[in-house]
Amino acid sequence: MTERIPVQSRQHEALVFKGRFLPELPRHYTEPSQNNSLIVPHGAMPANPFFDDQVKRQQLDIKLEHLKLYLSPPIDMPASFVKVVADDYIMNEPRREMENFETHMKFISEDGYVANEALEAEMQLYEKGQASISQIADVLVGTNEVAGEFGKVGHPFGYRMQHVQPMRADMDQAIEVHDGVVYPAVSPYRSIVILPKIAKNEDEMVVGPQRIDGFIVKYKRDYGKIPVPGSTEIINVVERQIAAFRVDEASGFDQEVLAAMHQLSDHHPDRVNWEGRQSPAFLDRLARTGCKEFIERAIQRDSLEDFVVPVSTTLYGYKSPDPIFANMGNSALRRLPVEDKTVAYYGPAHSTEKLPLELEG
């Protein structure tokens, strides 16, 4: 929950999220939704970010405003680490945009998009990034769209983290309205991916033994599920969070662990190349040095240590066979009531094709 509590040293109330004091927004930042009533602070990426010039401008405004936060840490931090956080945003926003677009275009081109009055208005809002979470759920339940983003809050350095709870509340309501299940919030994180960010010179080149400037850590938890009426599929709802890990001594990161990570590079500078990789050698080094355990323990405990810097929270969904029916074959569908055998509004039967890693959850 987000709380407001008085702070004697300031003339205003401070926001607290999960025990963490949230920083004030920089004066040069304007929340995009303040100037655009069609969007919300936790809105999803448009399924079609190239829908029209208005949508393109909407997305450009969001990117430019949010980038201000990624470049403006509220406290003193190593410049190299701030660059780690900003570069990750600059590189991954276009990727996220194209993954959502390509998934939607695959549905349009292969599954047979047919206009349906009941969903046409919601579909258009979904494509323009202006749909509510409930409306996005309507689209995923009522069409053959195999995956989609429900919402995202970019909260680098803790900025804007107060918008996470309203996003989750909207997701809970959408799941309940569609007769789904919200899983307990205490469920552990899974699929923890640790990516090293390596120091570079002004020419963006790695010179000499590699030095880690920070880690980008991506982790997920199963959030809930929504049944798809008339089929044996469900929509799996997943929450994906991203945090950046500082490694400087002032942050409290274990310096012995960091030194052990660097030791291999010191001894074999020409053989170590870890930049942005999940190579077997890097994963082995993570495990051997205790770095993997140190980072994963901080994630599972929702650590508030200074070395853990929150970056973003995303909710998305993807379809898969319901485990209840997975081992029952076609007989399961035959046992459904006749009125429940109708296919969804758009196109042929739901695809169970394997999704890209980021969307699959």
Order of alpha helices (4+ residues) and beta strands (2+ residues): beta-beta-beta-alpha-alpha-alpha-alpha-beta-alpha-beta-beta-beta-beta-alpha-alpha-alpha-beta-alpha-alpha-alpha
